Amino acid sequence: MPVDTYCPSRRSVPRRLRRTATAVALAGGLVALGPSIPASASISIINADRAGSGLAPLAESSGLDALAASHAVAMANANSLFHTPNLGAAIGSVVPGWTAVAENVGVGPSLSAVNTAFMGSSTHRANILGPYTVAGLGTFTSFDGRLWVVEEFTAAPGSPAPAPAPRAASIVQPAAPASAGTVVAGITAARPAMPPVASILSLGAGYSEIGTDGATFSYAGATFVGSLAGHRLAAPVLSAAATPSGAGAWLAGADGGVFGLGDATYLGGMNGRGLNAPVVAIAATPCGTGYWLASSDGGVFAMGTAPFLGSEAGHLAAPVVAMAATPTGHGYWLVGRDGGVFAFGDAPYLGGVAGQALAAPITGMAPTPSGQGYWLSSADGGVFAFGDATFGGGLSGVALAAPVVGIAVAPGGGYRLVGSDGGVFNFGGATFSGSAATLPVAGWPA
């Protein structure tokens, strides 16, 4: 069906709806849409552990808090523990000239449970009680109620070193057992590894996988548009959008930074603007002269010629996880982790799964070429079709090595699902031409 494509010539001004609180109360409890504990409380749990060992407290860094919170979101989206890519560079963007860095990551039912697991592990305890001077802590509560925790440590230049931590032999006393379902991982230096895949794009006749470090992997004749792998990123890449030609892509970081690869033109971003919640999705206009960013609290930011058509900031039951644009450029959808779908402009509301008993949270959305249908994908590989979208199969009930993090329409018909480990699964007329699943992925245990 022919559609009227919106391609104005004037560049519009980036804009956002409004800032809102970072959490909403639900029947099942409190679901955080950003850091789930205030900064003043976050580092106190670290300093309480240090005080118990007779060590000086660490200074709070709001920059490290933001870095930690951003990475907590990335882990929750991937449903996997992994360390910040290029940790040294990431911390260096906040604390230049550091002399030592470390990171603890964990997931569990509560902050106290994760902290107990940290202190019960010699590696993580050594980081908490180590010779650092500055720290930051960020958390994120996922759809299933688990708390993802990230602690960043560094020794800042010019700061007096605190008293050394007790030697390992003096801290072998048994710690309180960690709560069931608590898993932790820690490192004491940055180390190169391929982080999980964040997104899949259809580019030309083929497809590309995008890693949280900005690495790109192209298959089936897809144009290699470039890569951010090896570059210093302030926050993980969580989403990507293709240009109309298929010869470029925009990558969006959790801090709102946008990177144009190939023929993708940079039109603005939100990094450095004090976001209330991390950016989790990007969608482009059909003519490639604008794009939208969506944050997990439902905020929408319009760049270039992309029109601002509304947002869900302050009205969510669950965090936003995906965004898609209509083929006209006159509308877009936001999708919540609970399967709620929110339509703006000429985007039709065709249904959702909010309120249904889902086996796993929703992680992706893809519209049909006509804009009169869409698919939702869930972390367990489930697929839900609405409007003129045809159900071509899914992975529900299949034992997966990693959660599904995205879905993309195949140019020849059908769709592809991608797992955080790089696995690609094809349905309908989509064909398989390779994946990054065989590459080493940073994860736990570490």
C-alpha positions in Angstrom: 0.0 0.0 0.0 1.5 3.4 -1.0 2.3 5.7 1.9 2.9 9.5 2.1 6.4 9.9 3.4 7.2 12.8 5.7 10.5 14.4 4.5 10.5 18.1 5.4 13.6 20.1 4.3 13.9 22.2 7.5 15.9 20.9 10.4 13.7 20.8 13.5 15.0 21.7 17.0 15.7 18.7 19.3 13.1 18.6 22.0 11.7 16.5 24.8 8.4 16.4 26.6 9.2 16.8 30.3 11.2 15.4 33.1 9.6 13.1 35.5 10.2 11.0 38.7 12.4 8.0 38.2 10.1 5.4 39.6 6.4 4.4 39.5 4.5 2.3 42.0 2.8 -0.9 40.7 0.6 -3.5 42.3 3.6 -5.8 42.5 5.8 -3.2 44.1 8.2 -0.4 43.0 9.8 -0.6 39.6 12.7 1.7 39.0 13.1 3.5 35.7 16.5 4.8 36.5 18.9 4.5 39.5 16.7 2.9 42.1 18.4 4.3 45.1 19.5 7.9 45.7 23.2 8.7 45.3 23.5 9.7 48.9 22.5 6.2 50.0 24.2 4.2 47.3 27.9 4.6 48.2 27.1 4.4 51.9 26.8 0.6 51.7 30.4 0.5 50.3 31.7 2.9 53.0 29.9 0.9 55.7 31.8 -2.2 54.6 35.1 -0.2 54.7 34.4 1.2 58.1 33.8 -2.3 59.4 37.4 -3.1 58.4 38.8 0.1 59.8 39.3 1.8 56.4 38.7 5.4 55.3 35.6 6.1 53.3 35.7 6.7 49.5 34.5 9.9 47.9 31.3 9.9 45.9 31.4 10.6 42.2 28.2 11.5 40.4 29.9 10.7 37.2 30.8 7.2 38.3 27.2 6.8 39.7 25.9 7.6 36.2 28.3 5.3 34.5 27.3 2.5 36.9 23.6 3.1 36.5 23.9 3.1 32.7 25.8 -0.2 32.8 23.2 -1.7 35.1 20.5 -0.9 32.5 22.6 -2.5 29.8 23.0 -5.7 31.8 19.3 -5.8 32.6 18.4 -5.4 28.9 20.7 -8.2 28.0 19.7 -10.3 31.0 23.3 -11.2 31.6 26.2 -10.0 33.8 29.1 -8.5 31.9 31.7 -5.9 32.6 31.8 -2.4 31.1 33.6 -2.4 27.7 37.0 -0.7 28.0 36.5 0.0 31.7 39.7 2.1 31.9 38.6 4.4 29.2 35.0 4.7 30.5 36.2 5.6 34.0 38.9 7.8 32.5 36.1 9.9 30.9 35.0 10.8 34.4 38.2 10.6 36.4 41.1 11.4 34.0 44.5 10.2 35.0 43.4 7.4 37.3 46.0 5.0 38.6 43.8 2.0 39.3 40.3 0.9 38.5 37.9 -1.9 39.5 34.3 -2.9 38.9 31.8 -5.2 40.7 28.6 -6.3 39.0 25.9 -8.5 40.4 22.2 -9.3 40.3 19.9 -10.4 43.1 16.7 -9.7 45.0 18.0 -6.7 46.8 21.0 -4.4 47.3 21.8 -6.0 50.6 21.7 -9.5 49.1 24.1 -8.5 46.3 26.4 -6.7 48.8 26.4 -9.8 51.0 27.5 -11.8 47.9 30.2 -9.2 47.1 31.6 -9.4 50.6 31.5 -13.2 50.6 33.7 -13.3 47.5 37.5 -12.6 47.9 37.7 -10.8 44.5 34.8 -8.5 45.1 35.6 -7.9 48.8 39.2 -6.9 47.6 37.6 -4.3 45.3 35.4 -2.9 48.1 38.3 -2.8 50.6 40.9 -1.9 48.0 43.3 1.1 47.8 40.8 3.3 45.9 39.8 6.9 46.6 36.6 7.4 44.6 33.6 5.2 43.9 30.2 5.2 42.3 27.2 2.8 42.5 24.2 2.4 40.2 21.2 0.0 40.2 18.3 -0.9 37.9 15.3 -3.1 38.7 14.3 -5.3 35.8 10.8 -6.5 34.8 11.1 -9.7 37.0 11.9 -7.7 40.1 15.7 -8.5 40.2 18.1 -5.7 41.1 21.1 -5.2 38.9 24.0 -3.6 40.7 27.2 -2.0 39.4 30.0 -0.6 41.6 32.9 1.4 40.1 36.2 2.1 41.9 39.2 4.2 41.0 42.2 5.8 42.6 42.1 9.4 41.5 45.3 11.4 40.9 46.3 13.6 43.7 44.1 11.9 46.3 45.7 10.5 49.4 45.6 6.7 49.3 43.4 5.2 52.0 44.7 2.7 54.5 45.4 -0.7 52.8 42.8 -3.4 53.1 43.4 -6.3 55.5 45.4 -9.1 54.0 43.5 -12.0 52.5 44.4 -14.3 55.4 42.7 -12.0 57.9 39.3 -11.9 56.1 38.6 -15.6 55.5 35.9 -15.7 58.2 32.6 -17.0 56.8 30.3 -14.4 55.5 26.5 -14.5 55.7 25.1 -16.6 52.9 23.9 -14.7 49.9 20.2 -14.9 49.0 19.1 -17.4 46.4 19.4 -16.1 42.9 22.2 -13.7 43.6 25.1 -13.8 41.1 28.2 -11.5 41.1 31.2 -10.9 38.9 34.2 -8.6 39.5 37.3 -7.3 37.8 40.2 -5.2 39.0 41.4 -4.0 35.6 39.9 -3.3 32.2 40.1 -6.2 29.8 39.1 -6.5 26.1 36.2 -8.8 25.3 33.2 -8.7 23.1 30.1 -7.6 25.1 26.7 -8.9 24.3 24.8 -8.1 21.2 22.3 -5.3 21.7 20.4 -5.1 18.4 19.9 -6.5 14.9 19.3 -4.4 11.7 18.2 -5.2 8.2 20.7 -3.5 5.9 20.0 -3.8 2.2 19.5 -7.5 1.4 21.3 -8.6 4.5 21.5 -8.0 8.2 24.0 -6.7 10.8 24.3 -7.4 14.5 25.3 -4.5 16.8 27.2 -5.1 20.1 26.9 -3.0 23.2 30.5 -1.8 22.5 29.4 -0.5 19.0 30.9 -3.4 17.2 29.1 -4.4 14.0 28.9 -7.8 12.3 27.4 -8.0 8.7 26.0 -11.0 6.9 24.2 -11.9 3.6 25.7 -9.0 1.6 24.8 -6.3 4.2 27.0 -3.3 3.8 29.7 -3.0 6.4 29.0 0.5 7.7 31.9 0.7 10.1 32.3 0.0 13.8 32.9 1.7 17.2 34.7 -1.3 18.6 37.9 -0.1 20.2 36.6 3.4 20.6 36.1 5.0 24.1 32.4 5.0 24.8 31.0 6.7 27.8 28.0 4.4 27.9 27.0 1.1 26.2 25.2 1.1 22.8 21.6 -0.2 23.4 19.9 0.4 20.0 20.5 1.1 16.3 18.6 2.3 13.3 19.4 1.9 9.6 19.5 4.6 7.0 17.1 4.4 4.0 19.8 3.3 1.7 21.0 0.5 4.0 24.5 1.9 3.7 24.6 3.4 7.1 23.3 3.2 10.7 22.9 5.3 13.8 24.0 3.8 17.1 22.5 5.2 20.3 24.2 4.9 23.7 22.5 4.7 27.1 23.7 8.2 27.8 21.9 9.6 24.7 25.0 9.8 22.6 24.4 9.1 18.9 27.0 7.8 16.4 26.5 7.9 12.6 28.2 5.1 10.7 28.4 4.9 6.9 26.1 7.4 5.2 24.2 8.2 8.5 24.4 11.9 9.3 24.8 13.0 12.9 21.8 15.2 13.8 22.2 15.6 17.5 22.1 13.6 20.8 21.3 13.9 24.4 24.6 13.0 26.0 25.7 15.5 28.7 22.2 16.9 29.1 21.2 15.4 32.4 18.8 12.6 31.5 16.4 11.3 34.1 16.6 7.8 32.6 18.9 6.0 30.0 18.2 6.1 26.3 17.1 2.6 25.2 15.9 3.0 21.6 16.4 5.0 18.4 14.1 5.1 15.3 14.8 7.0 12.0 12.5 8.9 9.6 12.0 7.2 6.2 14.1 9.9 4.4 17.0 9.7 6.8 17.0 13.3 7.8 15.8 12.8 11.3 15.6 10.4 14.2 14.0 9.9 17.6 15.5 8.7 20.8 13.4 7.1 23.5 14.4 6.8 27.2 13.3 4.1 29.5 11.0 6.5 31.4 9.0 7.1 28.2 10.7 10.4 27.2 11.1 11.1 23.5 13.7 13.3 21.9 13.3 14.4 18.3 16.4 15.3 16.2 16.8 16.7 12.7 13.5 16.8 10.8 11.9 14.1 13.0 8.6 15.6 14.5 7.9 15.4 18.2 4.5 13.7 18.5 4.3 13.0 22.2 5.7 10.7 24.8 4.7 8.6 27.8 7.0 10.2 30.4 5.4 9.8 33.8 2.6 7.5 32.6 4.3 4.0 32.6 3.7 0.8 34.3 7.0 -0.6 33.1 10.1 0.8 31.4 10.2 1.4 27.7 12.4 -1.1 25.8 11.9 -0.4 22.1 10.7 2.1 19.6 9.6 2.0 15.9 8.6 4.6 13.3 5.8 4.4 10.8 6.8 4.3 7.1 5.3 7.8 6.6 7.5 9.5 9.3 4.4 10.9 10.8 4.2 8.5 13.7 6.0 6.1 16.1 5.3 3.5 18.7 6.9 3.0 22.1 6.8 -0.5 23.7 7.1 -1.2 27.4 8.8 -4.2 29.0 5.4 -5.5 30.1 4.1 -5.5 26.5 2.3 -2.2 26.6 2.2 -0.4 23.2 1.8 3.4 22.9 1.0 4.9 19.6 1.7 8.5 18.5 0.9 10.5 15.3 -0.4 8.3 12.6 0.9 5.1 14.2 -2.2 2.9 14.8 -2.6 1.1 18.1 -3.2 -2.6 17.1 -2.8 -4.3 20.4 -0.3 -5.3 23.0 0.2 -7.9 25.7 0.2 -5.7 28.8 -1.7 -7.4 31.6 -1.1 -10.8 30.2 0.9 -13.4 32.1 4.2 -13.3 30.2 6.8 -15.9 30.6 9.5 -13.3 29.9 9.6 -9.6 29.3 9.2 -7.9 26.0 12.5 -6.8 24.5 11.9 -5.8 20.9 9.4 -4.5 18.3 9.4 -4.4 14.4 6.7 -2.8 12.2 5.4 -4.3 9.0 6.3 -2.4 5.7 2.8 -1.0 5.5 2.8 0.4 9.0 -0.5 -1.4 9.7 1.0 -4.2 11.8 3.9 -5.0 14.1 5.6 -7.8 16.0 6.7 -7.9 19.6 9.5 -10.2 20.7 10.2 -11.4 24.3 13.4 -12.4 26.0 12.4 -16.1 25.8 12.0 -15.9 22.0 8.2 -15.5 22.1 6.7 -13.5 19.2 3.4 -11.7 19.2 1.8 -10.5 15.9 -0.7 -7.7 15.5 -2.5 -6.0 12.6 -1.2 -7.3 9.2 1.9 -8.8 10.8 1.9 -12.6 10.2 3.1 -14.9 12.9 5.9 -17.0 11.4 7.1 -18.8 14.5 9.0 -18.2 17.7 11.3 -19.8 20.2 9.0 -20.0 23.3 9.7 -23.3 25.0 13.1 -23.7 23.3 16.1 -23.8 25.6 18.1 -20.7 24.7 21.8 -20.1 25.4 21.0 -16.4 25.9 17.9 -14.1 26.0 16.5 -12.6 22.8 17.2 -8.9 22.7 15.7 -7.8 19.4 13.7 -8.4 16.2 14.1 -7.1 12.7 12.0 -7.6 9.5 13.7 -9.4 6.7 13.6 -7.6 3.3 12.3 -10.7 1.5 9.6 -11.4 4.1 9.6 -12.9 7.6 11.7 -11.7 10.5 14.8 -12.5 12.5 15.4 -12.7 16.3 18.8 -12.0 17.8 20.1 -13.2 21.2 22.5 -11.3 23.4 25.1 -14.0 22.6 24.8 -13.1 18.9 22.6 -16.1 17.9 20.3 -15.3 15.0 17.0 -17.1 14.4 15.0 -16.9 11.2 11.3 -17.2 10.5 9.0 -16.8 7.5 11.0 -16.0 4.4 14.1 -14.9 6.4 17.3 -16.8 5.7 20.3 -17.5 7.9 23.7 -16.3 6.7 25.7 -16.3 9.9 25.9 -14.9 13.4 28.3 -13.7 16.1 27.2 -16.5 18.4 30.6 -18.3 18.0 32.6 -15.3 19.1 33.8 -14.9 22.7 31.3 -12.9 24.8 32.1 -11.3 28.1 29.8 -12.7 30.8 29.7 -14.4 34.1 31.3 -15.9 35.9 34.3 -13.6 35.6 
